[in-house]
């Protein structure tokens, strides 16, 4: 079994001419990797996050790929005023949002009996309510144009149990349910809504936040003996954003090599 990731993919202009808005896109995780892959595939990207320094650094790195400044905006996805301002800004700067990628999420480990109300509601607010707020703000613009794609970042924990993750798992399971329901609401309006469900993607922030023995245990459950590279998850988002997935809506695509 090889633990070596495959070669980084070549680009094929799969998203040429599309405007893509991505939340929680700063740093080195799935959001930033998705922004990069979208830019490499020809999209004009607009990124947001709550971390100003990392957001600016990510936008500057993306500009080296696109050859032009990359629009970006600070946004707390738990604040509806900020969400609506973000969507309005992205609509203007992109000339219309063709693809919305709801990537914001917040984790943490705590047994239910020890969990405080604020811990529970904070994870639900960032992870689930952000999908509601962002989609509610962006979808009317897509409906008006008669086209668009929404991609939500869920998790295998929406299907599978893990101790200490009741709040996060509940939020991600709800993201899957919202995806399916909104897909039906949008189907006759030319808008597709899908989700990805990663097991886990390895990046420096994750390595710092999870004890090594827990990280080793997670990797041991994967058929490839490693976590996904963030860009491997991003590749699936690119596919869902592209015209190659034109017949897919209401689907939750597992991005995992995890076995029971």
C-alpha positions in Angstrom: 0.0 0.0 0.0 1.5 3.3 -1.1 1.1 6.3 1.2 2.4 8.6 -1.6 -0.2 11.0 -3.0 -0.6 11.0 -6.8 0.9 13.7 -9.0 -0.8 17.1 -8.9 -3.4 17.2 -11.7 -3.0 19.1 -15.0 -5.6 21.7 -15.8 -8.1 21.5 -18.6 -10.1 24.8 -18.4 -13.1 22.9 -16.9 -14.4 26.1 -15.3 -13.4 28.7 -18.0 -15.7 31.7 -17.8 -17.3 30.8 -14.5 -17.4 33.0 -11.4 -16.8 31.1 -8.2 -17.4 32.3 -4.6 -15.8 30.2 -1.9 -16.2 30.7 1.9 -13.6 29.8 4.4 -11.0 29.8 1.6 -7.9 31.2 3.4 -4.9 29.2 4.6 -3.9 25.7 3.6 -7.1 23.6 3.9 -9.8 22.4 1.5 -11.1 25.9 0.9 -7.8 27.4 -0.2 -7.0 24.3 -2.3 -10.4 24.5 -4.0 -9.9 28.2 -4.8 -6.5 27.3 -6.4 -7.9 24.4 -8.4 -10.9 26.6 -9.6 -8.4 29.3 -10.6 -6.2 26.8 -12.4 -9.3 25.5 -14.3 -10.0 29.0 -15.7 -12.6 30.3 -13.2 -12.6 33.8 -11.8 -12.6 33.3 -8.0 -13.8 35.4 -5.1 -12.7 34.2 -1.7 -13.8 35.0 1.8 -12.8 34.1 5.4 -12.7 35.5 8.9 -8.9 35.5 9.1 -7.6 38.7 7.5 -3.9 37.9 7.2 -4.4 34.4 5.8 -7.1 35.7 3.5 -4.8 38.4 2.1 -2.0 35.9 1.7 -4.2 33.4 -0.1 -5.5 36.1 -2.4 -1.9 37.1 -3.3 -0.9 33.5 -4.0 -4.0 33.0 -6.2 -3.1 36.2 -8.1 0.2 34.6 -9.1 -1.9 31.9 -10.9 -4.5 34.2 -12.4 -2.2 37.1 -13.3 -4.7 39.5 -11.9 -5.8 40.6 -8.4 -8.2 38.2 -6.8 -11.2 39.8 -5.1 -11.7 38.8 -1.5 -13.6 40.0 1.5 -13.7 39.3 5.2 -16.9 37.6 6.2 -18.3 36.0 9.4 -20.8 33.5 8.0 -22.7 33.6 11.3 -23.6 37.2 10.6 -26.4 37.6 8.0 -25.5 41.2 7.2 -21.9 40.2 6.4 -23.2 37.3 4.3 -25.4 39.5 2.2 -22.7 42.1 1.8 -20.3 39.3 0.6 -22.8 38.0 -1.9 -23.5 41.5 -3.3 -19.8 42.2 -3.6 -19.1 38.9 -5.3 -22.0 39.4 -7.7 -20.6 42.8 -8.7 -16.9 41.7 -8.9 -17.6 38.4 -10.7 -20.3 39.7 -13.0 -22.5 37.1 -11.4 -21.9 34.1 -9.1 -22.0 30.9 -11.2 -20.8 28.6 -8.4 -21.1 29.0 -4.7 -18.9 26.7 -2.6 -20.1 26.6 1.1 -16.9 25.4 2.8 -17.2 27.0 6.3 -17.2 24.6 9.2 -16.1 24.3 12.8 -15.1 21.2 14.6 -14.0 20.2 18.1 -14.0 17.1 20.3 -16.3 16.8 23.4 -18.5 14.1 24.8 -22.1 15.2 24.8 -22.5 15.0 28.6 -19.6 17.5 29.0 -20.7 19.8 26.2 -21.8 23.3 27.0 -24.6 25.0 25.1 -22.3 27.5 23.5 -20.0 24.7 22.2 -23.0 23.0 20.6 -24.6 26.1 19.1 -21.3 27.5 17.8 -20.5 24.4 15.8 -24.1 24.2 14.4 -24.1 28.0 13.6 -20.8 27.9 11.7 -21.2 24.5 10.0 -24.9 24.3 9.2 -26.4 27.8 9.5 -23.7 29.2 7.2 -25.0 27.0 4.4 -28.5 28.3 5.0 -27.4 31.9 5.1 -25.1 31.8 2.1 -27.5 29.8 -0.1 -30.4 32.0 0.8 -28.5 35.1 -0.2 -27.0 33.7 -3.4 -29.7 31.5 -4.9 -32.1 34.3 -5.9 -29.3 35.7 -8.2 -28.8 32.2 -9.8 -32.6 31.7 -10.2 -32.9 35.1 -11.9 -30.2 34.0 -14.5 -31.6 30.5 -14.8 -28.4 28.8 -14.0 -25.9 28.1 -11.1 -24.3 25.5 -8.9 -24.1 25.3 -5.2 -21.6 22.9 -3.6 -21.7 22.2 0.2 -18.8 20.7 2.1 -20.3 17.9 4.3 -18.3 15.0 6.0 -18.4 11.3 6.3 -19.4 11.9 9.9 -22.8 12.8 8.6 -23.1 9.0 8.0 -20.7 7.5 10.4 -20.3 7.7 14.2 -17.3 9.0 16.0 -17.1 9.7 19.8 -16.9 13.3 20.8 -18.3 14.5 17.5 -22.1 14.7 18.1 -22.3 18.4 17.4 -20.2 18.3 14.3 -21.8 15.1 13.0 -25.3 16.5 13.5 -24.4 19.6 11.6 -22.8 17.7 8.7 -25.8 15.3 8.5 -28.1 18.3 8.3 -25.9 19.8 5.6 -26.6 16.6 3.6 -30.3 16.9 4.2 -30.4 20.6 3.2 -28.5 19.7 0.1 -31.1 17.2 -1.0 -34.1 19.4 -0.2 -32.8 22.6 -1.8 -31.7 20.5 -4.9 -35.4 19.6 -5.4 -36.5 23.2 -4.9 -34.0 24.4 -7.5 -34.2 21.7 -10.1 -36.7 23.4 -12.4 -34.9 26.7 -12.0 -31.6 25.6 -13.7 -29.7 25.5 -10.4 -27.9 22.3 -9.2 -27.1 21.7 -5.6 -24.7 18.9 -4.5 -22.2 18.2 -1.6 -18.9 16.5 -1.1 -18.4 14.3 2.0 -14.6 14.0 2.8 -13.3 11.6 5.4 -10.3 13.8 6.3 -7.8 15.9 4.5 -4.3 16.3 5.9 -2.9 19.8 6.2 -0.7 21.7 8.7 -3.6 23.1 10.7 -5.1 19.7 11.2 -1.8 18.2 12.2 -1.4 20.9 14.8 -4.9 20.5 16.2 -5.2 16.6 16.5 -2.9 14.5 18.7 -0.6 12.3 16.7 -2.1 9.1 18.0 -5.6 10.2 16.9 -4.2 11.2 13.5 -2.5 7.8 13.1 -5.8 6.1 14.0 -7.7 8.1 11.4 -5.0 7.3 8.7 -5.2 3.6 9.6 -8.9 3.5 8.7 -8.1 4.8 5.2 -7.5 2.2 2.4 -4.6 4.3 1.1 -3.1 4.6 4.6 -3.1 8.4 4.5 -5.5 11.3 4.6 -6.5 13.0 1.4 -4.5 15.9 0.1 -6.8 19.0 0.2 -6.6 19.3 -3.6 -7.9 15.7 -3.9 -11.1 16.9 -2.3 -11.0 20.1 -4.3 -10.8 18.1 -7.6 -14.3 16.6 -6.8 -15.7 20.1 -6.1 -14.3 21.2 -9.5 -16.1 18.3 -11.2 -19.3 19.2 -9.4 -18.9 22.8 -10.5 -18.2 21.9 -14.1 -20.6 21.0 -16.9 -19.4 17.4 -16.6 -21.8 16.9 -13.7 -24.8 18.4 -15.5 -27.1 15.6 -14.6 -26.2 15.5 -10.9 -28.2 17.3 -8.2 -29.1 16.5 -4.6 -26.1 14.1 -4.5 -23.6 13.8 -1.6 -20.3 12.5 -3.1 -18.1 10.7 -0.6 -14.4 11.7 -1.0 -12.9 8.9 1.1 -11.0 5.7 1.1 -12.2 4.9 4.6 -13.3 1.4 5.4 -15.5 0.3 8.3 
